[in-house]
Amino acid sequence: MINFPENLKKLRNAYHHSTNDLADLLSLTVQNIKSYEQSKALPSIDNMISISNFFGVSIDYLLIGNKKNKYINYTRFMSLIHKIEPKNSIRNSIENTLANIITNKSGPSQMETEKTNITADLHANLKLLRTQAEITQDSLAKSFGLKWKYSVMKYEQTATPQYDTLLKYSNKFNISVHYLVTGKVLAFDLKDGYLKENALIADKNLNFEDVDNIIKLLEKIIKNKDTELTK
């Protein structure tokens, strides 16, 4: 089930943006935002990517939320963790901060495996995944509950699948919707196992407001440490 309208509204409210504010920031119309939040329309792929980048979350998070999404939810958070991992002087402090926050939380989000030849071309990606798996267009259409193989054929050429169909592709081929449409794998090369585990548990379990507060805290720690080093 797609929960995009609810997730978008939660994100907008977390940033204390009005529909007018968000429309201006995303170069969209107020009617666009209202129609998204009222379940009257879903964004185009390009607009969905813009919303994802603006809030620093994955497209999968936007579509189904962090509890149902098995891949990374908070891309800005994980990118920041990746950035600070080499900074030995503050890594322990950050590891301890995360450990205290995620006490008694359930399992982590998954790092996705990079696939060969996936690009930002959605149509090419859909064809590539199907042919690599040696599945016919007809068989794939039937597995998705589609009446005709021509739907799959069109997806591989010019037609854009609806988001519920993209989620079916995601489940069928073990790839995030985010990776499918952007060509950017939801994975970060974290070598510190303890930091990696804690970050992924936080990514899976915490809501956006909590993660945003952690981001602000981490940025403050980094800023203070950099200030010390320049003295």
Contacts in CASP RR format, 6 or more apart in sequence:
PFRMAT RR
TARGET T0000
AUTHOR 0000-0000-0000
METHOD contacts of the structure
MODEL  1
MINFPENLKKLRNAYHHSTNDLADLLSLTVQNIKSYEQSKALPSIDNMIS
ISNFFGVSIDYLLIGNKKNKYINYTRFMSLIHKIEPKNSIRNSIENTLAN
IITNKSGPSQMETEKTNITADLHANLKLLRTQAEITQDSLAKSFGLKWKY
SVMKYEQTATPQYDTLLKYSNKFNISVHYLVTGKVLAFDLKDGYLKENAL
IADKNLNFEDVDNIIKLLEKIIKNKDTELTK
1 64 0 8 1.000
2 42 0 8 1.000
2 63 0 8 1.000
2 64 0 8 1.000
2 163 0 8 1.000
2 164 0 8 1.000
2 167 0 8 1.000
3 63 0 8 1.000
3 64 0 8 1.000
3 65 0 8 1.000
4 36 0 8 1.000
4 42 0 8 1.000
4 43 0 8 1.000
4 62 0 8 1.000
4 63 0 8 1.000
4 163 0 8 1.000
5 36 0 8 1.000
5 37 0 8 1.000
5 38 0 8 1.000
5 39 0 8 1.000
7 61 0 8 1.000
7 62 0 8 1.000
7 63 0 8 1.000
7 65 0 8 1.000
8 33 0 8 1.000
8 36 0 8 1.000
8 37 0 8 1.000
8 51 0 8 1.000
8 62 0 8 1.000
9 37 0 8 1.000
10 208 0 8 1.000
11 55 0 8 1.000
11 57 0 8 1.000
11 208 0 8 1.000
12 19 0 8 1.000
12 22 0 8 1.000
12 33 0 8 1.000
12 37 0 8 1.000
14 208 0 8 1.000
14 209 0 8 1.000
14 212 0 8 1.000
15 22 0 8 1.000
15 55 0 8 1.000
17 25 0 8 1.000
19 30 0 8 1.000
19 33 0 8 1.000
19 34 0 8 1.000
19 37 0 8 1.000
20 30 0 8 1.000
22 28 0 8 1.000
22 33 0 8 1.000
23 29 0 8 1.000
23 30 0 8 1.000
23 32 0 8 1.000
23 33 0 8 1.000
25 54 0 8 1.000
26 33 0 8 1.000
26 47 0 8 1.000
26 50 0 8 1.000
26 51 0 8 1.000
26 54 0 8 1.000
27 50 0 8 1.000
28 47 0 8 1.000
32 41 0 8 1.000
32 43 0 8 1.000
32 47 0 8 1.000
34 40 0 8 1.000
35 41 0 8 1.000
36 42 0 8 1.000
36 43 0 8 1.000
42 48 0 8 1.000
42 162 0 8 1.000
42 163 0 8 1.000
43 51 0 8 1.000
44 160 0 8 1.000
45 122 0 8 1.000
45 160 0 8 1.000
45 181 0 8 1.000
48 59 0 8 1.000
48 62 0 8 1.000
48 181 0 8 1.000
49 59 0 8 1.000
49 181 0 8 1.000
49 182 0 8 1.000
51 62 0 8 1.000
52 58 0 8 1.000
52 59 0 8 1.000
52 62 0 8 1.000
52 75 0 8 1.000
52 178 0 8 1.000
52 182 0 8 1.000
55 62 0 8 1.000
55 76 0 8 1.000
55 208 0 8 1.000
56 74 0 8 1.000
56 75 0 8 1.000
56 76 0 8 1.000
56 77 0 8 1.000
57 73 0 8 1.000
57 74 0 8 1.000
57 75 0 8 1.000
57 76 0 8 1.000
57 208 0 8 1.000
58 69 0 8 1.000
58 71 0 8 1.000
58 72 0 8 1.000
58 73 0 8 1.000
58 74 0 8 1.000
58 75 0 8 1.000
58 176 0 8 1.000
58 178 0 8 1.000
58 186 0 8 1.000
59 176 0 8 1.000
59 177 0 8 1.000
59 178 0 8 1.000
59 181 0 8 1.000
59 182 0 8 1.000
60 69 0 8 1.000
60 71 0 8 1.000
60 73 0 8 1.000
60 170 0 8 1.000
60 176 0 8 1.000
60 177 0 8 1.000
60 178 0 8 1.000
60 186 0 8 1.000
61 69 0 8 1.000
61 73 0 8 1.000
61 74 0 8 1.000
63 69 0 8 1.000
63 163 0 8 1.000
63 167 0 8 1.000
63 177 0 8 1.000
64 167 0 8 1.000
65 73 0 8 1.000
66 73 0 8 1.000
66 74 0 8 1.000
66 109 0 8 1.000
66 203 0 8 1.000
66 204 0 8 1.000
66 205 0 8 1.000
66 206 0 8 1.000
66 207 0 8 1.000
69 109 0 8 1.000
70 109 0 8 1.000
70 110 0 8 1.000
71 109 0 8 1.000
71 110 0 8 1.000
71 112 0 8 1.000
71 176 0 8 1.000
71 178 0 8 1.000
71 186 0 8 1.000
72 78 0 8 1.000
72 109 0 8 1.000
72 110 0 8 1.000
72 111 0 8 1.000
72 112 0 8 1.000
72 176 0 8 1.000
72 186 0 8 1.000
72 187 0 8 1.000
72 188 0 8 1.000
72 200 0 8 1.000
72 203 0 8 1.000
73 109 0 8 1.000
73 203 0 8 1.000
73 204 0 8 1.000
74 203 0 8 1.000
74 208 0 8 1.000
74 211 0 8 1.000
75 178 0 8 1.000
75 186 0 8 1.000
76 215 0 8 1.000
77 199 0 8 1.000
77 202 0 8 1.000
77 203 0 8 1.000
77 211 0 8 1.000
77 214 0 8 1.000
77 215 0 8 1.000
78 188 0 8 1.000
78 199 0 8 1.000
78 203 0 8 1.000
79 188 0 8 1.000
80 215 0 8 1.000
80 218 0 8 1.000
80 219 0 8 1.000
81 94 0 8 1.000
81 188 0 8 1.000
81 190 0 8 1.000
81 195 0 8 1.000
81 199 0 8 1.000
81 218 0 8 1.000
82 188 0 8 1.000
82 189 0 8 1.000
82 190 0 8 1.000
84 90 0 8 1.000
84 91 0 8 1.000
84 94 0 8 1.000
84 218 0 8 1.000
84 222 0 8 1.000
85 91 0 8 1.000
85 190 0 8 1.000
85 191 0 8 1.000
85 192 0 8 1.000
85 195 0 8 1.000
87 222 0 8 1.000
87 225 0 8 1.000
89 225 0 8 1.000
90 221 0 8 1.000
90 222 0 8 1.000
90 225 0 8 1.000
91 192 0 8 1.000
91 195 0 8 1.000
93 221 0 8 1.000
94 195 0 8 1.000
94 218 0 8 1.000
94 221 0 8 1.000
95 192 0 8 1.000
95 194 0 8 1.000
95 195 0 8 1.000
95 198 0 8 1.000
97 214 0 8 1.000
97 217 0 8 1.000
97 218 0 8 1.000
97 221 0 8 1.000
98 195 0 8 1.000
98 198 0 8 1.000
98 199 0 8 1.000
98 202 0 8 1.000
98 214 0 8 1.000
99 198 0 8 1.000
101 202 0 8 1.000
101 206 0 8 1.000
101 210 0 8 1.000
101 214 0 8 1.000
102 198 0 8 1.000
102 201 0 8 1.000
102 202 0 8 1.000
102 205 0 8 1.000
102 206 0 8 1.000
105 201 0 8 1.000
105 202 0 8 1.000
105 204 0 8 1.000
105 205 0 8 1.000
105 206 0 8 1.000
106 201 0 8 1.000
106 204 0 8 1.000
106 205 0 8 1.000
107 200 0 8 1.000
107 201 0 8 1.000
107 204 0 8 1.000
107 205 0 8 1.000
108 197 0 8 1.000
108 200 0 8 1.000
108 201 0 8 1.000
108 203 0 8 1.000
108 204 0 8 1.000
109 200 0 8 1.000
109 201 0 8 1.000
109 203 0 8 1.000
109 204 0 8 1.000
110 200 0 8 1.000
111 186 0 8 1.000
111 187 0 8 1.000
111 188 0 8 1.000
111 200 0 8 1.000
112 175 0 8 1.000
112 176 0 8 1.000
112 179 0 8 1.000
112 185 0 8 1.000
112 186 0 8 1.000
112 187 0 8 1.000
113 174 0 8 1.000
113 185 0 8 1.000
113 187 0 8 1.000
114 185 0 8 1.000
114 187 0 8 1.000
115 129 0 8 1.000
115 175 0 8 1.000
115 179 0 8 1.000
115 185 0 8 1.000
117 128 0 8 1.000
118 125 0 8 1.000
118 128 0 8 1.000
118 175 0 8 1.000
118 179 0 8 1.000
118 180 0 8 1.000
118 183 0 8 1.000
118 185 0 8 1.000
119 125 0 8 1.000
119 183 0 8 1.000
120 181 0 8 1.000
120 182 0 8 1.000
120 183 0 8 1.000
122 160 0 8 1.000
122 180 0 8 1.000
122 181 0 8 1.000
123 155 0 8 1.000
123 156 0 8 1.000
123 157 0 8 1.000
123 158 0 8 1.000
124 156 0 8 1.000
125 180 0 8 1.000
125 183 0 8 1.000
126 152 0 8 1.000
126 155 0 8 1.000
126 156 0 8 1.000
126 161 0 8 1.000
126 169 0 8 1.000
126 180 0 8 1.000
127 156 0 8 1.000
129 169 0 8 1.000
129 173 0 8 1.000
129 175 0 8 1.000
130 137 0 8 1.000
130 140 0 8 1.000
130 152 0 8 1.000
130 156 0 8 1.000
133 173 0 8 1.000
136 149 0 8 1.000
137 149 0 8 1.000
137 152 0 8 1.000
137 153 0 8 1.000
137 156 0 8 1.000
138 149 0 8 1.000
138 152 0 8 1.000
140 149 0 8 1.000
140 152 0 8 1.000
140 172 0 8 1.000
141 147 0 8 1.000
141 148 0 8 1.000
141 149 0 8 1.000
141 151 0 8 1.000
141 152 0 8 1.000
143 172 0 8 1.000
144 152 0 8 1.000
144 165 0 8 1.000
144 168 0 8 1.000
144 172 0 8 1.000
146 152 0 8 1.000
151 159 0 8 1.000
155 161 0 8 1.000
155 165 0 8 1.000
161 169 0 8 1.000
163 177 0 8 1.000
166 177 0 8 1.000
166 180 0 8 1.000
166 181 0 8 1.000
167 177 0 8 1.000
169 175 0 8 1.000
169 177 0 8 1.000
169 180 0 8 1.000
170 176 0 8 1.000
170 177 0 8 1.000
170 180 0 8 1.000
176 185 0 8 1.000
176 186 0 8 1.000
178 184 0 8 1.000
178 186 0 8 1.000
179 185 0 8 1.000
179 186 0 8 1.000
190 196 0 8 1.000
190 199 0 8 1.000
202 211 0 8 1.000
202 214 0 8 1.000
203 211 0 8 1.000
206 214 0 8 1.000
END
